[in-house]
Amino acid sequence: MTYNPDIHHRRSIRLRDYEYSQAGIYFVTICTQNRECLWGDVAGGQMRLNDAGRMVKQCWDEIPNHFPHVTLDTVAVMPNHVHGILTIDGTSVGAKNFSPLQQPNAQHSPV
């Protein structure tokens, strides 16, 4: 879908001029496309993850294995979104400054 300012009124909640790759504590929300309920359902006030929801939780839990400067706090996987809190420690973090292949113990196979 092409951006149309007449119907798309979404305003960024990002802080102007803030470098989001710097150390700090971050609250992250990720939504499914079209807000489809792909990760489970709520029954009796409890979230019941399906296989896809369990995979989302597992991927969250594995973030520090891929990004050693990141530690995790709480996470809540919902039917169509996930909320999590993570801490970035140190300097020079972020995807532009990190490659798993640069790590001395990285496991990779030749192409």
Secondary structure as a PSIPRED ss2 file (coil, helix, strand):
# PSIPRED VFORMAT (PSIPRED V4.0)

   1 M C   1.000  0.000  0.000
   2 T C   1.000  0.000  0.000
   3 Y C   1.000  0.000  0.000
   4 N C   1.000  0.000  0.000
   5 P C   1.000  0.000  0.000
   6 D C   1.000  0.000  0.000
   7 I C   1.000  0.000  0.000
   8 H C   1.000  0.000  0.000
   9 H C   1.000  0.000  0.000
  10 R C   1.000  0.000  0.000
  11 R C   1.000  0.000  0.000
  12 S C   1.000  0.000  0.000
  13 I C   1.000  0.000  0.000
  14 R C   1.000  0.000  0.000
  15 L C   1.000  0.000  0.000
  16 R C   1.000  0.000  0.000
  17 D C   1.000  0.000  0.000
  18 Y C   1.000  0.000  0.000
  19 E C   1.000  0.000  0.000
  20 Y C   1.000  0.000  0.000
  21 S C   1.000  0.000  0.000
  22 Q C   1.000  0.000  0.000
  23 A C   1.000  0.000  0.000
  24 G E   0.000  0.000  1.000
  25 I E   0.000  0.000  1.000
  26 Y E   0.000  0.000  1.000
  27 F E   0.000  0.000  1.000
  28 V E   0.000  0.000  1.000
  29 T E   0.000  0.000  1.000
  30 I E   0.000  0.000  1.000
  31 C E   0.000  0.000  1.000
  32 T C   1.000  0.000  0.000
  33 Q H   0.000  1.000  0.000
  34 N H   0.000  1.000  0.000
  35 R H   0.000  1.000  0.000
  36 E C   1.000  0.000  0.000
  37 C C   1.000  0.000  0.000
  38 L C   1.000  0.000  0.000
  39 W C   1.000  0.000  0.000
  40 G E   0.000  0.000  1.000
  41 D E   0.000  0.000  1.000
  42 V E   0.000  0.000  1.000
  43 A E   0.000  0.000  1.000
  44 G C   1.000  0.000  0.000
  45 G C   1.000  0.000  0.000
  46 Q E   0.000  0.000  1.000
  47 M E   0.000  0.000  1.000
  48 R E   0.000  0.000  1.000
  49 L E   0.000  0.000  1.000
  50 N C   1.000  0.000  0.000
  51 D H   0.000  1.000  0.000
  52 A H   0.000  1.000  0.000
  53 G H   0.000  1.000  0.000
  54 R H   0.000  1.000  0.000
  55 M H   0.000  1.000  0.000
  56 V H   0.000  1.000  0.000
  57 K H   0.000  1.000  0.000
  58 Q H   0.000  1.000  0.000
  59 C H   0.000  1.000  0.000
  60 W H   0.000  1.000  0.000
  61 D H   0.000  1.000  0.000
  62 E C   1.000  0.000  0.000
  63 I H   0.000  1.000  0.000
  64 P H   0.000  1.000  0.000
  65 N H   0.000  1.000  0.000
  66 H H   0.000  1.000  0.000
  67 F C   1.000  0.000  0.000
  68 P C   1.000  0.000  0.000
  69 H C   1.000  0.000  0.000
  70 V E   0.000  0.000  1.000
  71 T E   0.000  0.000  1.000
  72 L E   0.000  0.000  1.000
  73 D E   0.000  0.000  1.000
  74 T E   0.000  0.000  1.000
  75 V E   0.000  0.000  1.000
  76 A E   0.000  0.000  1.000
  77 V E   0.000  0.000  1.000
  78 M C   1.000  0.000  0.000
  79 P C   1.000  0.000  0.000
  80 N C   1.000  0.000  0.000
  81 H E   0.000  0.000  1.000
  82 V E   0.000  0.000  1.000
  83 H E   0.000  0.000  1.000
  84 G E   0.000  0.000  1.000
  85 I E   0.000  0.000  1.000
  86 L E   0.000  0.000  1.000
  87 T E   0.000  0.000  1.000
  88 I E   0.000  0.000  1.000
  89 D C   1.000  0.000  0.000
  90 G C   1.000  0.000  0.000
  91 T C   1.000  0.000  0.000
  92 S C   1.000  0.000  0.000
  93 V C   1.000  0.000  0.000
  94 G C   1.000  0.000  0.000
  95 A H   0.000  1.000  0.000
  96 K H   0.000  1.000  0.000
  97 N H   0.000  1.000  0.000
  98 F C   1.000  0.000  0.000
  99 S C   1.000  0.000  0.000
 100 P H   0.000  1.000  0.000
 101 L H   0.000  1.000  0.000
 102 Q H   0.000  1.000  0.000
 103 Q C   1.000  0.000  0.000
 104 P C   1.000  0.000  0.000
 105 N C   1.000  0.000  0.000
 106 A C   1.000  0.000  0.000
 107 Q C   1.000  0.000  0.000
 108 H C   1.000  0.000  0.000
 109 S C   1.000  0.000  0.000
 110 P C   1.000  0.000  0.000
 111 V C   1.000  0.000  0.000
